[in-house]
Amino acid sequence: MTAIYKMKTINILLLLLFVNFYALVSCKHEVIAPIYLGSSYFPSNVGHWIKYEVDSTYYDGFTHTVRKYHFVLNEKIESTYLDNQNRPTQRIERYVQKNDSSNWYLRNVWASNLTSTTAEKVEENIRFVKLIFPITEGQSWNGNAFNTITPMNYQYINVFKPYTVNSITFDSTVTVIQDFDTNAISIKNMLEVYAKHIGMIYKQIDTVYKYLPPNVYPDSIISGVRCTYKIIGYGN
C-alpha cells in the first residue's frame, strides 16, 4: 500500500508540475491586442484634402426672406508648424468655388491638432474638440472645453459603422452628435460623420426657430439656418 501511495503522490506532483509549466508557457505567448484609439479618423498628413458640396439656407424672420447658397469647398492640409505649446499643428487652407465656371479662391485658413487623446480644430479662431480617443460607443465630452462658448455635450453613436454620402459608401465611420433638441418652437440638430483614413465626410447644421407673431402669417415664421456638407472627393 505504501508503494502505491507513493506512486500516486508522484503522479499528482508530476501532473501539477505539467499544469504549472503549461500555464507559464501559455502566459508567455499570450498576445494582448493594443487598444485602437481611432486617430485614423482625423488625418493630419500634409497634402490630404477633402472636397465638399455645401448647401445652406438662411431664414430671416424679420424680413420674411429666404436665402439659399450652393458652392464647393476644398479643405487641404497645406503644411505643419509648431504652435505655442510646441505641438505639431496643421494649417488648413479652405478654397471655395461658386460654380463650375468660376475660379477657386481662398476663403479662410483654419488649423487642427491631433493629440493622443483629442482631435481639435480651430475654426474662425475658436477651438473645438471634434473627437476624443479612444473612440467608444456612447462616450461623451465637452466640445467647447477649450473655448468660452457654453459647454456642449458631444457624443459618439454608430461607432465603426458604414455610412453612405452622395452614393459613396464608407465602410467604417463614426458619428458625433453635437447638439439635438427639438420642441414646439425650435429645432437643433448638429452632427458630423468621420470616415477612417479620410476625415469628416458629412456635416449637418440645423438651428431653426419658429414663432407666431399675431396677424402676420397663419403659419409659423421660421428664422435660423440649415446647412449640409457632403463629401464629393478626397485624396493626398
SULCOR-V525401 format. One record per pair of residues at least 24 apart in sequence whose ideal C-beta (glycine too) atoms are under 10 Angstrom apart, sorted by sequence separation. I is the first residue (numbers start at 1). J is the second residue. D is the distance in Angstrom with one decimal. If there is no record, write none. Layout:
i->[I	I]
j->[J	J]
d->[D	D]
//
This chain:
i->[50	51	72	73	88	89	90	117	122	123	128	130	132	135	137	153	154	170	171	172	176	182	185	186	203	204	205	49	50	51	71	72	88	89	120	122	129	131	135	153	154	155	170	171	172	173	178	185	186	203	204	49	50	71	72	87	88	120	128	152	153	169	170	172	178	179	180	181	182	184	185	202	203	204	48	49	50	71	72	87	88	118	152	153	168	170	173	175	176	178	179	183	184	185	202	203	48	49	70	71	72	83	85	87	118	165	170	173	179	201	202	203	47	48	49	69	70	92	94	173	200	201	202	46	47	72	74	81	83	85	92	163	165	201	46	47	71	73	78	89	90	92	163	170	200	201	45	46	47	72	75	80	90	161	163	170	199	44	46	74	87	89	113	143	162	168	198	201	43	46	73	77	144	157	45	75	77	141	143	158	166	185	187	199	44	71	140	143	154	155	160	165	166	184	188	193	195	198	75	137	140	154	164	165	186	187	189	190	192	193	197	198	136	152	154	163	164	186	193	83	135	163	187	195	197	135	48	52	54	49	131	44	46	48	49	51	132	44	45	46	131	44	49	51	130	43	143	42	130	143	128	135	131	170	130	168	131	165	168	128	130	165	166	168	165	166	168	165	166	168	165	166	44	43	44	45	130	131	42	44	130	42	43	42	39	44	119	39	42	43	39	42	39	41	42	37	39	42	121	37	39	119	38	112	42	41	42	41	42	39	41	38	37	38	39	41	37	38	39	40	37	38	39	36	37	38	35	36	37	38	35	36	35	53	52	53	52	38	41	38	38	77	36	75	75	41	40	41	41	38	41	38	50	50	52	61	48	50	52	54	56	57	59	61	48	49	50	52	59	61	43	48	50	52	57	59	41	42	43	61	64	41	43	64	40	41	42	43	75	40	41	42	43	44	61	38	40	41	42	43	66	73	40	41	42	64	38	40	41	42	64	67	68	69	74	40	41	61	62	64	73	74	75	76	77	41	61	63	72	74	76	60	61	62	72	59	60	61	59	60	61	59	60	57	58	59	58	59	57	58	59	57	58	56	57	58	56	57	55	56	57	55	56	54	55	56	54	55	53	54	55	52	53	54	52	53	52	53	50	51	52	53	51	52	53	50	51	52	50	51	52	50	51	49	50	51	49	50	48	49	48	49	47	48	47	46	43	45	43]
j->[74	75	96	97	112	113	114	141	146	147	152	154	156	159	161	177	178	194	195	196	200	206	209	210	227	228	229	74	75	76	96	97	113	114	145	147	154	156	160	178	179	180	195	196	197	198	203	210	211	228	229	75	76	97	98	113	114	146	154	178	179	195	196	198	204	205	206	207	208	210	211	228	229	230	75	76	77	98	99	114	115	145	179	180	195	197	200	202	203	205	206	210	211	212	229	230	76	77	98	99	100	111	113	115	146	193	198	201	207	229	230	231	76	77	78	98	99	121	123	202	229	230	231	76	77	102	104	111	113	115	122	193	195	231	77	78	102	104	109	120	121	123	194	201	231	232	77	78	79	104	107	112	122	193	195	202	231	77	79	107	120	122	146	176	195	201	231	234	77	80	107	111	178	191	80	110	112	176	178	193	201	220	222	234	80	107	176	179	190	191	196	201	202	220	224	229	231	234	112	174	177	191	201	202	223	224	226	227	229	230	234	235	174	190	192	201	202	224	231	122	174	202	226	234	236	176	90	94	96	92	174	88	90	92	93	95	176	89	90	91	176	90	95	97	176	90	190	90	178	192	178	194	192	231	192	230	194	228	231	192	194	229	230	232	230	231	233	231	232	234	232	233	112	112	113	114	199	200	112	114	200	113	114	114	114	119	194	115	118	119	116	119	117	119	120	116	118	121	200	117	119	199	119	199	130	130	131	131	133	131	133	131	131	132	133	135	132	133	134	135	133	134	135	133	134	135	133	134	135	136	134	135	136	165	165	166	166	156	160	159	160	199	160	199	200	172	172	173	174	172	176	174	195	198	200	209	197	199	201	203	205	206	208	210	198	199	200	202	209	211	194	199	201	203	208	210	193	194	195	213	216	194	196	217	194	195	196	197	229	195	196	197	198	199	216	194	196	197	198	199	222	229	197	198	199	221	196	198	199	200	222	225	226	227	232	199	200	220	221	223	232	233	234	235	236	201	221	223	232	234	236	221	222	223	233	221	222	223	222	223	224	223	224	222	223	224	224	225	224	225	226	225	226	225	226	227	226	227	226	227	228	227	228	227	228	229	228	229	228	229	230	228	229	230	229	230	230	231	229	230	231	232	231	232	233	231	232	233	232	233	234	233	234	233	234	235	234	235	234	235	235	236	235	236	236	236	234	236	236]
d->[7.5	7.9	7.1	8.1	9.9	5.5	7.7	9.9	9.1	9.9	8.9	8.1	8.5	5.9	9.6	8.6	5.3	9.3	8.1	4.4	9.2	9.2	6.5	6.7	7.8	5.4	8.6	6.1	5.3	9.2	5.4	4.6	7.4	9.3	9.2	9.4	7.3	8.4	7.8	8.6	8.5	9.0	4.0	7.4	8.8	8.9	9.4	5.4	9.2	6.8	7.9	6.5	8.1	6.4	8.1	5.6	7.7	6.8	8.9	6.1	8.2	9.9	7.6	9.8	9.3	9.1	9.3	9.9	9.6	7.6	6.2	7.5	3.9	9.5	8.9	4.0	9.6	5.1	8.5	9.1	9.3	8.6	6.0	9.7	9.4	9.5	10.0	8.6	9.7	8.8	9.1	9.5	9.9	9.0	6.5	8.3	7.3	7.2	8.3	7.8	8.7	7.8	8.6	7.1	8.9	7.5	7.0	6.9	8.2	8.6	5.9	9.5	7.5	4.9	9.4	8.8	8.3	7.9	9.6	8.6	7.3	7.8	6.7	9.1	6.5	9.6	7.0	8.8	7.1	9.9	8.7	5.5	8.7	4.2	5.4	8.4	9.0	10.0	8.2	9.4	9.1	9.3	9.2	6.1	7.8	9.9	6.7	7.2	9.5	8.6	9.9	10.0	9.8	9.8	7.0	9.4	8.8	7.0	5.9	9.6	9.5	8.6	9.9	8.2	9.6	8.1	7.6	8.1	7.5	5.8	7.5	9.9	9.8	8.7	8.7	7.8	7.8	9.6	6.0	8.4	9.2	8.4	9.1	7.6	7.7	9.3	9.9	8.9	9.4	9.7	8.1	5.3	9.1	9.3	9.0	9.7	8.1	5.4	9.9	8.9	8.9	9.4	9.6	5.0	9.9	8.0	9.1	9.7	8.5	10.0	9.2	9.6	9.7	8.4	9.0	7.0	9.4	8.0	9.2	9.4	5.6	7.1	8.9	8.7	9.7	9.6	8.7	9.8	8.4	9.5	7.6	7.4	7.6	9.6	9.2	9.2	9.6	9.2	8.6	8.8	6.9	5.4	9.3	9.2	7.1	9.0	9.6	9.8	9.2	9.9	8.8	9.0	9.1	8.6	7.0	9.3	6.9	9.7	7.0	10.0	8.0	9.4	5.3	8.3	5.2	6.8	9.3	5.4	5.9	9.6	8.6	9.7	6.9	9.5	8.3	10.0	9.6	9.8	7.5	4.4	7.9	9.7	8.4	5.6	6.1	8.5	8.6	8.9	9.3	9.8	8.1	3.8	9.8	7.6	9.2	7.4	9.8	8.6	9.1	8.4	7.2	9.3	8.7	9.5	6.9	9.4	5.7	6.5	9.1	8.4	9.3	7.0	9.7	8.9	6.2	7.0	9.6	5.4	9.3	9.9	4.0	5.9	9.0	9.1	4.7	3.5	9.1	6.6	7.2	8.8	5.6	7.8	10.0	9.5	9.7	7.2	9.9	9.4	9.5	8.6	8.6	9.5	9.1	8.3	8.5	8.4	9.1	7.9	6.0	9.8	9.9	7.1	9.6	6.9	8.5	7.2	9.3	5.7	8.7	8.9	8.2	9.9	6.8	8.9	8.6	9.5	7.0	8.8	8.5	7.1	9.8	7.3	7.6	7.9	9.3	9.6	9.8	6.8	10.0	8.6	8.1	4.3	9.5	7.9	9.6	7.0	10.0	6.6	9.6	9.5	5.6	10.0	6.9	9.3	9.8	8.8	5.3	7.9	9.7	5.2	8.5	7.2	5.3	8.0	6.1	6.7	8.3	9.0	7.1	8.5	9.6	9.8	9.6	8.7	9.7	9.5	8.9	9.6	9.1	9.5	9.7	8.4	9.6	9.6	9.2	10.0	5.0	9.9	7.3	9.9	10.0	9.5	6.7	7.6	9.2	8.2	9.4	3.1	4.6	6.4	8.1	5.0	9.4	9.7	8.9	5.5	7.9	7.2	9.1	5.3	8.0	6.9	8.4	6.5	4.7	8.8	6.9	7.4	8.4	4.0	9.6	7.0	7.7	7.1	5.4	9.4	7.2	8.6	8.3	5.5	8.0	9.0	7.6	7.9	4.4	4.9	6.2	7.9	9.2	10.0	5.8	5.1	7.1	6.6	9.5	6.0	5.3	8.7	9.0	4.1	9.6	7.4	6.8	8.2	4.6	8.7	6.5	8.5	7.8	5.9	7.7	7.4	8.3	5.2	5.0	8.9	9.2	6.7	8.3]
//
